[in-house]
Amino acid sequence: IDMVSHPVDPVKNPHGNVFGPVETVLETEGSRTYDANKARYWKVVNAQGKVNPITNKPTAYKLVPFTKGPAQPTVLTNDESA
């Protein structure tokens, strides 16, 4: 899961400061390089279809790489909004 900024839009993002998660499903085992600029982390989801009764989403856990500081992205505003 990567955190990315959304494009400037006069209605939905007029100031260019909206960002959110983008999920990429990895169908096979492999590796992805950590990208601090996107605050990349990995979500491992139960393939058996077990659902969390509170969220009604598949049970999962989150892998966050170790960093010496906060594992947060740089400011994800649009260049024009700075």
N, C-alpha and C positions, 0 to 999 in steps of 0.2 A: 504494500500500500504506500503510495507516494502522496505527499501534500503538494498540490500545485495551485498556482494562482489562476483565477478565471479572467477571461478577457473583459476589457472595459465595455460596458453596455449602458446606454443612457438611463435605462429603467432598473435593471437588476444589479448593476455594478458601476454607478456613475463616478465613483471616486477611485476605482481600480484597486480596492483593498479587500476583495472577497477571494477567499481560497478555501479549498476543501480536499477531501481524500479521493484518490482515483485507485481503484483496485485492479490488479492484473492477476488473473488466475494462471497459476503454473500447473499444467496438467501432468507433467512428469517431474521426477526428482531432478534437481539441478542446483545451480547456485546463481545468486544475484549479488552484485556488489552493493555495499551500503553506500548511499548517497546522502550526505548530511544536508545538502542544499534542498533536498526534498523530504527530509525527516523520514526516510524510508524505514519501514518496519515490516515484519511478516506476521500474518495471521494464519494459524494452522486450524483448519476447520474439520470437524468430525465428518468423515465420509459416510458413516452409517446412517446419517439423517436424524440423529438425536437432536431434539429441539429444546432450547432453554425455555422453561415454562413462563418466565417473566418477560423476556424480550420477544419470544416467538421466532428467534433466529437460531440457526444451527450452533451448537456448542463449539467453542473455539478458544484458543489461547493466543497471546500476542508475544512475539519475540522482538525485543528491542535491543539493538547493539549497545555495548558498553561504551560510554564516552567519558571524558574527563570533565565535561560540563553538561549542561542540560541538552538532552537529545531533541532539540527543537530546530525547526528550519530557520534560515535567515529570514528577514522581513520579506514577505511574499507579495508586496504591493507591486502594481504596475509601474514601469519606469516613468510614465507620464504623471503619476500621482505623487511622486516624491518631491 
